[in-house]
Amino acid sequence: MNEYAVVTAPRTVRIERLVKGPIERVWAYLTESDKRGTWFASGDMELRVGGRVNLTWRNSELSADRQPVPERFKKYEGNQMAGRVTRCDPPKFLSFAWGDDVENSSEATFELTPQGSDVLLVVTHTRLTDRSQMISVSGGWHIHLDILADRLAGREPLNFWSSFVRLEGAYDKRTPAD
């Protein structure tokens, strides 16, 4: 399994993590606001096709290591996104569009597959606008999934923003030119 996100098609990135299960627990961390807010973003999610998704990011609060938010990212603290569920098959499959215009928004898909006592979690993000967004989304999913893996394993995660800045450079080198 590759630790880094990979480009699998134009404007599409995919990243995998093997996380501590069982699958129902991982599903709860994807779908329940209080659990999702410990690794990604909190907010309501109606678990049905067409259901509303409302997410609020507080990345600086995802670990006990509370370093200052880099100036260029301050505008993203408390950032909100509304979207729509496009597929929901508990506890194995969830997709949502990042906006109300489902056909023209980017879409994140989560696939969960039991692997013994662990779960293979695959995130595929499609319809990204350009290379810059692919770099940002890849780095974001990378650190968010690392934080999720830490939470599920009972470990304290690293600071989101310092990890993201480090990963941004790595993904700039790894992501093909447009």
VEXTOR-501191 format. One record per atom (N, C-alpha, C, CB): residue number from 1; atom name; x, y, z. Coordinates in pm, whole numbers. Each point is the difference from the previous one (the first is absolute). Glycine has a CB too. Example, Ala and Ser with C-alpha at 12.3 -4.5 7.8 and 13.67 -1.06 7.14 Angstrom:
BEGIN
   i at   east  north     up
   1  N   1319   -569    780
   1 CA    -89    119      0
   1  C     90    120      0
   1 CB   -189   -117    125
   2  N    154    222   -197
   2 CA     82    119      6
   2  C    -77    109     73
   2 CB    118    -63   -215
//
This chain:
BEGIN
   i at   east  north     up
   1  N     85   -118      0
   1 CA    -85    118      0
   1  C     89    124      0
   1 CB   -186   -124    122
   2  N    153    217   -209
   2 CA     76    125    -10
   2  C    -52     98    106
   2 CB     41    -37   -249
   3  N     49     91    328
   3 CA    -38     97    104
   3  C    -53    129    -62
   3 CB    173    -98    152
   4  N   -125    132   -270
   4 CA    -37    125    -65
   4  C   -121    -18    -91
   4 CB    239     73     11
   5  N   -312     35    -32
   5 CA   -106      1    -99
   5  C     64    -13   -138
   5 CB   -152    142    149
   6  N     80   -206   -239
   6 CA     48    -15   -137
   6  C   -105     54    -97
   6 CB    138   -203     65
   7  N    -91    254   -176
   7 CA    -89     45   -107
   7  C    -39   -124    -79
   7 CB    106    234    -13
   8  N   -237   -262      6
   8 CA    -46   -122    -67
   8  C    -69     29   -133
   8 CB    -25   -105    222
   9  N    -11    230   -245
   9 CA    -65     44   -123
   9  C     11    152     -2
   9 CB   -163   -202     -8
  10  N    134    265   -104
  10 CA      4    146      0
  10  C    -92     56    111
  10 CB     50     -1   -249
  11  N      6     96    327
  11 CA    -76     70    104
  11  C    -52    -94    110
  11 CB    -64    167   -173
  12  N    133   -279    195
  12 CA    -42   -100     99
  12  C    119    -45     83
  12 CB   -186    -76   -152
  13  N    169     74    285
  13 CA    101    -55     89
  13  C    -64   -109     87
  13 CB    128    220      1
  14  N    -44   -314     38
  14 CA    -44   -114     82
  14  C    104    -24    108
  14 CB   -125   -105   -196
  15  N     78     79    317
  15 CA     91    -27    111
  15  C    -59   -112     85
  15 CB     82    241      1
  16  N      5   -325     54
  16 CA    -43   -115     79
  16  C     64      3    138
  16 CB    -30   -134   -209
  17  N    -43     83    306
  17 CA     54    -21    134
  17  C    -58   -128     56
  17 CB     27    249     37
  18  N     57   -328     29
  18 CA    -46   -115     76
  18  C    -16     49    143
  18 CB    115   -172   -154
  19  N   -237    172    205
  19 CA    -29     56    132
  19  C    -60   -109     90
  19 CB    -36    229   -101
  20  N     44   -204    230
  20 CA    -52    -93     99
  20  C   -152     -3     -8
  20 CB    198     43    150
  21  N   -253   -164   -159
  21 CA   -143    -20    -11
  21  C    -67    -13    135
  21 CB     37   -108   -218
  22  N   -155     54    216
  22 CA    -72    -62   -111
  22  C    -63    103    -95
  22 CB    -45   -195    149
  23  N    -11    147   -258
  23 CA    -54     86   -105
  23  C   -108     94     53
  23 CB     53   -178   -167
  24  N   -138    131    258
  24 CA   -107     85     53
  24  C     57    120     76
  24 CB   -149   -201     16
  25  N    260    180     52
  25 CA     66    110     71
  25  C     55    102    -98
  25 CB     58   -157    189
  26  N      8    111   -295
  26 CA     54     92   -101
  26  C   -114     75    -67
  26 CB    199   -153    -40
  27  N   -308     84      9
  27 CA   -118     64    -60
  27  C    -51    112     91
  27 CB    -61   -215   -116
  28  N     56    191    246
  28 CA    -45    102     95
  28  C     92    122     -4
  28 CB    -96   -180    148
  29  N    226    160   -165
  29 CA     93    112     -8
  29  C    -15     77   -132
  29 CB    159   -127    146
  30  N   -217     66   -247
  30 CA    -28     70   -126
  30  C   -131     77      5
  30 CB    128   -175   -121
  31  N   -225    123    196
  31 CA   -137     49    -14
  31  C    -55     76    121
  31 CB    -34   -189   -150
  32  N     90    170    269
  32 CA    -51     67    119
  32  C     81    126     27
  32 CB    -77   -221     96
  33  N      9    333    -85
  33 CA     65    131     10
  33  C    104      7    111
  33 CB   -208     98    -88
  34  N    175   -145    207
  34 CA     95     12    112
  34  C    126    -80    -24
  34 CB   -191     35    153
  35  N    180   -153   -214
  35 CA    117    -81    -30
  35  C     76     56   -120
  35 CB   -117   -203     94
  36  N     44    240   -200
  36 CA     63     55   -120
  36  C     74    129     31
  36 CB   -179   -103   -141
  37  N    128    180    236
  37 CA     62    126     38
  37  C    135    -17     70
  37 CB   -226     93     18
  38  N    259   -215     25
  38 CA    130    -24     65
  38  C    112    -26    -99
  38 CB   -122    -90    193
  39  N     87     71   -321
  39 CA    104    -29   -100
  39  C    -18     78   -131
  39 CB     19   -227    102
  40  N   -138    278   -128
  40 CA    -28     62   -130
  40  C    -80    128     16
  40 CB      5   -226   -108
  41  N   -136    214    113
  41 CA    -88    117     13
  41  C   -131    -44     63
  41 CB    105    111   -203
  42  N   -158    -30    290
  42 CA   -127    -32     64
  42  C   -115     52    -86
  42 CB    107      7    229
  43  N   -227    -49   -195
  43 CA   -119     48    -70
  43  C    -97   -111    -31
  43 CB    137    181    -96
  44  N   -259   -140     67
  44 CA   -107    -96    -27
  44  C     18    -65   -136
  44 CB   -154    134    143
  45  N    109   -260   -149
  45 CA      5    -75   -125
  45  C   -123    -90     -4
  45 CB    255      6     -8
  46  N   -341     15    -91
  46 CA   -118    -85    -17
  46  C     41   -121    -84
  46 CB   -159    201     16
  47  N    158   -318     46
  47 CA     53   -120    -64
  47  C   -101    -65    -95
  47 CB    144    -36    200
  48  N   -170    107   -310
  48 CA    -85    -49   -108
  48  C     40     76   -126
  48 CB   -193    -57    159
  49  N    173     -5   -273
  49 CA     31     68   -125
  49  C    -82    128     -9
  49 CB     54   -220   -114
  50  N     11    330     85
  50 CA    -63    131     -5
  50  C      1     72    134
  50 CB   -142    -86   -181
  51  N    183     16    288
  51 CA      4     60    133
  51  C    102    112      9
  51 CB    -71   -218     94
  52  N     44    313     -7
  52 CA     89    115     19
  52  C    125    -40     78
  52 CB   -198    153     -5
  53  N    308    -89    -31
  53 CA    127    -13     72
  53  C     42    142     36
  53 CB     69   -216   -123
  54  N    -44    240    250
  54 CA     49    130     46
  54  C    125    -24     82
  54 CB   -234    100      2
  55  N    347    -51    -48
  55 CA    127    -23     68
  55  C     64    131     43
  55 CB     32   -210   -135
  56  N     30    208    253
  56 CA     75    115     51
  56  C    137    -50     44
  56 CB   -213    120     74
  57  N    318    -59   -131
  57 CA    137    -39     30
  57  C     58     85    112
  57 CB     30    -74   -236
  58  N     32      7    331
  58 CA     76     65    107
  58  C    131    -79     14
  58 CB   -213     83    125
  59  N    295    -75   -230
  59 CA    121    -81     -8
  59  C     98     27    114
  59 CB    -29     -1   -245
  60  N     32    122    297
  60 CA     93     30    109
  60  C    -38    -69    130
  60 CB     45    219   -107
  61  N   -166   -275    114
  61 CA    -47    -67    120
  61  C      7   -153     -9
  61 CB   -148    195     39
  62  N    209   -248   -144
  62 CA      1   -145    -21
  62  C    105    -75     81
  62 CB    -85     46   -225
  63  N    173     27    293
  63 CA     99    -66     87
  63  C     24     88    122
  63 CB    109   -114   -198
  64  N    -46     55    298
  64 CA     35     75    121
  64  C    114     98    -27
  64 CB    -75   -193    140
  65  N    150    171   -249
  65 CA    111     87    -39
  65  C    -58    122    -71
  65 CB    160   -198    -21
  66  N   -190    302     96
  66 CA    -68    120    -51
  66  C    100    105    -47
  66 CB   -191    -46    154
  67  N    255     21   -267
  67 CA     90     99    -59
  67  C    -84    107    -71
  67 CB    183   -174    -29
  68  N   -126    294     12
  68 CA    -75    104    -71
  68  C    -29    -42   -145
  68 CB    109    175    146
  69  N   -224   -133   -195
  69 CA    -38    -27   -138
  69  C     84     89    -90
  69 CB   -238    -65     66
  70  N    305     10   -167
  70 CA     75     85    -93
  70  C    -92    108    -60
  70 CB    156   -194    -53
  71  N   -102    312     37
  71 CA    -78    116    -44
  71  C    -83    -30   -125
  71 CB    175    148     97
  72  N   -114   -214   -196
  72 CA    -71    -23   -126
  72  C   -116    -99     12
  72 CB    212     50   -116
  73  N   -222   -121    232
  73 CA   -107    -97     19
  73  C   -106     46    100
  73 CB    163   -178    -55
  74  N   -144    295    115
  74 CA    -95     47    102
  74  C   -143     10    -54
  74 CB    186    126    106
  75  N   -200    -92   -233
  75 CA   -134     13    -58
  75  C    -74   -133     -7
  75 CB     84    193   -133
  76  N    -12   -305    148
  76 CA    -64   -131     -9
  76  C    -49    -53    135
  76 CB    146    -45   -194
  77  N   -101    104    304
  77 CA    -47    -42    132
  77  C   -146     40     13
  77 CB    232     24    102
  78  N   -317   -120    -73
  78 CA   -143     26     10
  78  C    -69      1   -135
  78 CB     46    129    203
  79  N     28   -164   -310
  79 CA    -57     -5   -134
  79  C   -116   -100     -3
  79 CB    225     61   -102
  80  N   -329    -27     28
  80 CA   -118    -85     -8
  80  C    -25    -42   -143
  80 CB    -98    112    200
  81  N     37   -230   -215
  81 CA    -34    -52   -131
  81  C   -134    -69     10
  81 CB    243    -28    -64
  82  N   -329     55    -31
  82 CA   -127    -71    -12
  82  C     10    -89   -123
  82 CB   -132    188    113
  83  N     77   -307   -104
  83 CA      4    -91   -112
  83  C   -118    -96      5
  83 CB    249     19     -6
  84  N   -239   -121    -77
  84 CA   -107   -100    -11
  84  C     59   -140     -4
  84 CB   -147    166   -121
  85  N     83   -258    192
  85 CA     38   -140     -7
  85  C    -40    -53   -137
  85 CB    -27    -32    252
  86  N    121    -35   -320
  86 CA    -28    -54   -133
  86  C    -11   -153      0
  86 CB    120    196    -96
  87  N    -65   -258    201
  87 CA    -13   -144     16
  87  C     20    -34    147
  87 CB     82    -43   -236
  88  N   -165    -48    287
  88 CA     11    -40    141
  88  C    -40   -147     11
  88 CB    -50    236     80
  89  N    147   -318    -43
  89 CA    -21   -144     16
  89  C     71    -42    129
  89 CB    -18    -39   -253
  90  N    -46     65    371
  90 CA     66    -27    128
  90  C     32   -148     18
  90 CB   -120    196     97
  91  N    229   -231    -36
  91 CA    112     85     42
  91  C    118     -8    -96
  91 CB    -73    -32    235
  92  N     45     19   -364
  92 CA    110    -25    -94
  92  C     29    111    -99
  92 CB    -59   -233     24
  93  N    -38    321    -49
  93 CA     18     94   -111
  93  C    -74    130     28
  93 CB     26   -192   -160
  94  N     44    304    142
  94 CA    -60    132     17
  94  C     64     94   -101
  94 CB    -47    -41    248
  95  N    -36    118   -317
  95 CA     50    105    -90
  95  C    -80    126     24
  95 CB     71   -170   -174
  96  N     -1    284    162
  96 CA    -73    127      3
  96  C     68    101    -90
  96 CB    -77    -47    234
  97  N     -9    134   -291
  97 CA     47    110    -84
  97  C     29    118     88
  97 CB   -134    -82   -198
  98  N    240    156    166
  98 CA     43    117     76
  98  C    -69    124    -51
  98 CB    222   -108     43
  99  N   -352    113    -30
  99 CA    -80    113    -45
  99  C   -137    -50    -39
  99 CB    205    124    -79
 100  N   -298    -31     59
 100 CA   -136    -39    -35
 100  C    -14    -41   -147
 100 CB    -81    154    177
 101  N    171   -108   -262
 101 CA     -3    -36   -142
 101  C     71   -133    -16
 101 CB     -6    245    -72
 102  N    -66   -353     98
 102 CA     59   -134      7
 102  C     74    -38   -128
 102 CB   -183    -64    156
 103  N    129    102   -271
 103 CA     62    -38   -128
 103  C    132     71    -26
 103 CB   -228    -43    -87
 104  N    246    163    141
 104 CA    118     79    -31
 104  C     93     21    118
 104 CB   -134    110   -171
 105  N    104   -170    284
 105 CA     85     13    119
 105  C     99   -115      5
 105 CB   -184    119    124
 106  N    292    -97    -49
 106 CA     88   -115     24
 106  C    -74    -96     92
 106 CB    212    140    -30
 107  N   -167   -265     30
 107 CA    -69   -104     77
 107  C    101    -86     73
 107 CB   -190     -1   -165
 108  N    163    -24    293
 108 CA     84    -88     81
 108  C    -75   -131     22
 108 CB    112    198    115
 109  N    -41   -309   -135
 109 CA    -57   -132     19
 109  C     85    -76    101
 109 CB    -94     -1   -235
 110  N     26    -61    330
 110 CA     65    -80    105
 110  C    -44   -144    -17
 110 CB      9    198    161
 111  N     88   -289   -174
 111 CA    -28   -142     -9
 111  C     66    -70    118
 111 CB    -15     10   -254
 112  N    -61    -90    328
 112 CA     51    -71    117
 112  C     -8   -149    -27
 112 CB    -72    187    154
 113  N    185   -257   -134
 113 CA      7   -144    -20
 113  C     67    -64    120
 113 CB      8     29   -251
 114  N    -77   -120    321
 114 CA     64    -67    113
 114  C    124    -77    -44
 114 CB   -223    -18    113
 115  N    327     24    -31
 115 CA    125    -74    -22
 115  C     37    -61    135
 115 CB     80    154   -193
 116  N   -141   -264    230
 116 CA     19    -56    133
 116  C    -61     96    101
 116 CB    212   -120    -71
 117  N   -134    158    173
 117 CA    -51     94    101
 117  C     18    145    -43
 117 CB     52   -168    177
 118  N     10    191   -292
 118 CA     20    135    -53
 118  C    -98     27   -114
 118 CB    244    -10     64
 119  N   -239    132   -114
 119 CA    -86     41   -112
 119  C     86     75   -100
 119 CB   -206     14    149
 120  N    196    -53   -275
 120 CA     63     76   -107
 120  C    -96    111    -37
 120 CB    130   -202    -88
 121  N    -85    327    107
 121 CA    -78    117    -34
 121  C     63     64   -123
 121 CB    -70     38    243
 122  N     -9    -28   -348
 122 CA     46     60   -125
 122  C    -83    126    -25
 122 CB     72   -227    -95
 123  N     -4    339     77
 123 CA    -67    126    -33
 123  C     41     37   -142
 123 CB     -3     77    245
 124  N    -98    -55   -328
 124 CA     23     45   -137
 124  C    -72    134    -16
 124 CB     22   -239    -90
 125  N     52    341     48
 125 CA    -58    134    -18
 125  C      9     33   -148
 125 CB     66     77    237
 126  N   -181    -56   -300
 126 CA     -9     20   -145
 126  C    -45    142    -34
 126 CB    -50   -244    -29
 127  N     65    277    -98
 127 CA    -44    127    -58
 127  C     67    121     66
 127 CB   -219   -108    -55
 128  N    346     91     88
 128 CA     77    113     56
 128  C     30     97   -114
 128 CB    103   -145    183
 129  N    -95    273   -152
 129 CA      4    101   -106
 129  C    134      9    -73
 129 CB   -166    124    130
 130  N    277   -142    -56
 130 CA    131     19    -62
 130  C    109    -62     88
 130 CB    -80    212   -113
 131  N    204   -202     67
 131 CA    113    -58     72
 131  C     13     58    141
 131 CB    116    -35   -219
 132  N   -136    164    233
 132 CA     11     64    131
 132  C   -100    -60     99
 132 CB     77    212   -112
 133  N   -201   -232     67
 133 CA    -99    -62     89
 133  C     35   -146     27
 133 CB   -176    157    -90
 134  N    231   -227     -7
 134 CA     40   -139     22
 134  C    108     -9    108
 134 CB    -57    -55   -240
 135  N    153    149    239
 135 CA    106      3    101
 135  C    -60     27    138
 135 CB    165     81   -173
 136  N   -252     17    181
 136 CA    -61     36    128
 136  C    -87   -113     54
 136 CB      4    240    -69
 137  N    -87   -297    -16
 137 CA    -89   -109     42
 137  C     81   -123     40
 137 CB   -180     88   -154
 138  N    284   -120     79
 138 CA     84   -116     34
 138  C     64     18    137
 138 CB     45    -39   -243
 139  N     15    155    268
 139 CA     61     25    130
 139  C   -103      0    112
 139 CB    176    133   -114
 140  N   -293    -76     87
 140 CA   -105      3    100
 140  C    -48   -139     36
 140 CB    -68    221    -85
 141  N     35   -303    -15
 141 CA    -44   -137     30
 141  C    111    -78     70
 141 CB   -154      5   -199
 142  N    277     15    157
 142 CA    113    -72     60
 142  C      4     23    151
 142 CB    128     21   -216
 143  N   -125    105    259
 143 CA     11     28    143
 143  C   -130    -32     72
 143 CB    169    178    -48
 144  N   -284   -152    -13
 144 CA   -126    -35     67
 144  C     -9   -150     24
 144 CB   -111    197   -109
 145  N    152   -277     12
 145 CA     -6   -146     19
 145  C    106    -48    100
 145 CB    -86    -24   -234
 146  N    201     91    238
 146 CA     99    -33    104
 146  C    -58     28    139
 146 CB    188     52   -160
 147  N   -260     60    173
 147 CA    -61     34    129
 147  C   -108   -103     34
 147 CB     47    245    -38
 148  N   -128   -286    -60
 148 CA   -101   -103     24
 148  C     65   -130     47
 148 CB   -149    105   -174
 149  N    255   -148    105
 149 CA     70   -122     39
 149  C     51     10    143
 149 CB     65    -40   -239
 150  N     -9    156    275
 150 CA     47     20    137
 150  C   -116     -7     98
 150 CB    187    143    -85
 151  N   -297    -76     57
 151 CA   -117     -3     90
 151  C    -50   -143     20
 151 CB    -64    231    -77
 152  N     52   -306    -31
 152 CA    -51   -137      9
 152  C     96    -92     76
 152 CB   -121     36   -215
 153  N    250     -3    211
 153 CA    102    -81     70
 153  C     25     50    142
 153 CB    106    -50   -221
 154  N   -174    157    263
 154 CA     18     53    134
 154  C    127     81     19
 154 CB   -127   -192     77
 155  N    181    246   -189
 155 CA    121     83      6
 155  C    -38    147    -17
 155 CB    140   -189    -91
 156  N    -59    277    148
 156 CA    -20    144    -19
 156  C     58     39   -136
 156 CB      9     44    253
 157  N    -89     18   -339
 157 CA     50     36   -134
 157  C     92    122      2
 157 CB   -208    -95    -96
 158  N    282    108    -14
 158 CA     86    117    -21
 158  C    -84    122    -33
 158 CB    186   -149    -80
 159  N   -127    266     91
 159 CA    -66    124    -36
 159  C    -35     -1   -149
 159 CB    125    122    183
 160  N   -249    -86   -215
 160 CA    -46     -2   -138
 160  C     81     94    -88
 160 CB   -228    -56     81
 161  N    238    184    -42
 161 CA     57    100    -91
 161  C    149    -21    -26
 161 CB   -170    160     83
 162  N    248   -195     18
 162 CA    143    -23    -26
 162  C     18   -122    -90
 162 CB     61    104    223
 163  N   -145   -205   -204
 163 CA      6   -119    -87
 163  C    -44     34   -142
 163 CB    -44   -148    200
 164  N    -62    228   -212
 164 CA    -49     36   -132
 164  C    105     79    -79
 164 CB   -233      3     92
 165  N    299     92    -28
 165 CA    103     80    -68
 165  C    111    -91    -51
 165 CB    -53    200    147
 166  N     95   -297    -66
 166 CA    103    -96    -42
 166  C    -48    -82   -120
 166 CB     86    -11    237
 167  N   -210    -35   -231
 167 CA    -54    -84   -107
 167  C    -24     78   -129
 167 CB   -105   -142    174
 168  N     73    269   -163
 168 CA    -24     84   -116
 168  C    119     -3    -96
 168 CB   -150    147    138
 169  N    271   -137    -83
 169 CA    121     -6    -82
 169  C     19   -136    -64
 169 CB    103    170    147
 170  N   -131   -276    -69
 170 CA     13   -135    -54
 170  C    -99    -22   -115
 170 CB     75    -83    226
 171  N   -198    129   -210
 171 CA    -98    -19   -107
 171  C     27     89   -120
 171 CB   -167    -62    173
 172  N    229    175   -153
 172 CA     37     83   -115
 172  C     99    -76    -89
 172 CB    -36    211    137
 173  N    124   -288    -75
 173 CA     99    -79    -78
 173  C    -64   -125    -60
 173 CB    182     85    150
 174  N   -284   -140    -86
 174 CA    -59   -127    -43
 174  C   -113     16   -102
 174 CB     60    -89    223
 175  N   -122    206   -229
 175 CA   -119     19    -84
 175  C     42     42   -139
 175 CB   -138     62    201
 176  N     95   -137   -303
 176 CA     37     35   -138
 176  C    -49    139    -40
 176 CB     -6   -242    -56
 177  N     77    304    -35
 177 CA    -41    130    -55
 177  C   -133    -17    -75
 177 CB    244     75    -19
 178  N   -319     36     10
 178 CA   -129     -4    -73
 178  C     21    -37   -146
 178 CB    -93    174    154
//
